[in-house]
């Protein structure tokens, strides 16, 4: 594998960190814009990984919303929010170094 460009590292970092505020929107855009480009394979891998994690987080939020009827969802939602922030920051830092990051808990819907 060739060296990852600085632009790709920056976009990879942005892709992961954007999940904190924007959810799956930025990873989806980055992936759709670059999925056909063979020279962007590292960036595509990072975008797919971030996208899968943010979809997993969105599913978690929906489950928490449903569980608020029995009050447990209201307790789980802040934990999920902190979990999202921590892992997005870890992934963003790894991407800035040019290292691929694989989230420990993500449903791999897109490959």
C-alpha positions as CSV (number, residue, x, y, z in Angstrom):
1,X,0.0,0.0,0.0
2,X,1.3,3.4,-0.9
3,X,1.8,6.3,1.6
4,X,-1.4,8.0,2.6
5,X,-1.5,11.7,1.5
6,X,-1.8,14.5,4.1
7,X,-5.1,15.5,2.4
8,X,-6.5,12.0,2.9
9,X,-5.3,12.0,6.5
10,X,-7.1,15.3,7.1
11,X,-10.3,14.1,5.4
12,X,-10.2,10.8,7.3
13,X,-9.9,12.7,10.6
14,X,-12.7,15.0,9.6
15,X,-14.8,12.0,8.6
16,X,-14.5,10.4,12.0
17,X,-14.8,13.6,14.1
18,X,-17.9,14.8,12.2
19,X,-19.8,12.0,13.7
20,X,-19.9,13.8,17.0
21,X,-22.2,16.6,15.6
22,X,-23.4,15.4,12.2
23,X,-23.8,11.7,12.6
24,X,-23.5,9.6,9.4
25,X,-23.9,12.5,6.9
26,X,-20.2,13.4,6.3
27,X,-18.9,9.8,6.2
28,X,-21.7,9.0,3.7
29,X,-20.7,12.0,1.5
30,X,-17.0,11.2,1.7
31,X,-17.6,7.6,0.8
32,X,-20.0,8.3,-2.1
33,X,-17.6,10.9,-3.6
34,X,-14.5,8.6,-3.4
35,X,-15.8,5.0,-3.6
36,X,-14.9,4.6,-7.3
37,X,-11.4,6.1,-7.0
38,X,-8.8,3.4,-6.5
39,X,-6.2,5.9,-5.2
40,X,-8.5,6.7,-2.3
41,X,-8.8,3.2,-0.9
42,X,-7.5,4.2,2.6
43,X,-10.0,7.1,2.8
44,X,-12.8,4.9,1.6
45,X,-12.0,2.4,4.3
46,X,-12.1,5.1,6.9
47,X,-15.3,6.6,5.6
48,X,-17.0,3.1,5.6
49,X,-15.8,2.4,9.1
50,X,-17.1,5.8,10.3
51,X,-20.4,5.3,8.5
52,X,-21.0,1.9,10.0
53,X,-20.2,3.2,13.5
54,X,-22.6,6.2,13.1
55,X,-25.3,3.9,11.8
56,X,-24.8,1.8,14.8
57,X,-25.0,4.8,17.1
58,X,-28.2,6.0,15.3
59,X,-29.7,2.5,16.0
60,X,-28.7,2.8,19.6
61,X,-30.4,6.2,19.9
62,X,-33.6,4.8,18.5
63,X,-33.4,2.0,21.0
64,X,-32.8,4.4,23.8
65,X,-35.8,6.5,22.6
66,X,-38.0,3.5,22.7
67,X,-36.7,2.5,26.1
68,X,-37.5,5.9,27.6
69,X,-41.0,4.5,28.1
70,X,-39.5,2.4,30.9
71,X,-37.0,5.1,32.0
72,X,-33.9,3.1,31.2
73,X,-33.5,4.8,27.8
74,X,-33.1,8.2,29.5
75,X,-30.1,6.7,31.5
76,X,-28.5,5.0,28.5
77,X,-28.7,7.9,26.1
78,X,-26.0,10.0,27.8
79,X,-23.8,7.0,28.0
80,X,-24.2,6.4,24.3
81,X,-23.4,10.0,23.6
82,X,-20.2,9.9,25.6
83,X,-19.3,6.6,24.0
84,X,-19.7,8.2,20.5
85,X,-17.6,11.2,21.5
86,X,-14.7,9.1,22.9
87,X,-14.5,6.7,20.0
88,X,-14.8,9.4,17.4
89,X,-11.9,11.3,18.9
90,X,-9.8,8.1,19.1
91,X,-10.6,7.3,15.5
92,X,-9.9,10.9,14.4
93,X,-6.5,10.9,16.1
94,X,-5.6,7.5,14.5
95,X,-6.7,8.9,11.1
96,X,-4.5,12.0,11.5
97,X,-1.5,9.6,12.0
98,X,-2.5,7.7,8.8
99,X,-3.4,4.6,10.7
100,X,-6.6,2.8,10.0
101,X,-9.0,2.5,12.9
102,X,-11.7,-0.2,13.5
103,X,-14.4,0.7,16.0
104,X,-14.8,-2.1,18.5
105,X,-18.6,-2.1,18.5
106,X,-20.1,-1.4,15.1
107,X,-22.5,-3.2,12.9
108,X,-20.8,-3.7,9.6
109,X,-23.7,-2.9,7.2
110,X,-21.5,-1.4,4.4
111,X,-18.4,-3.1,3.3
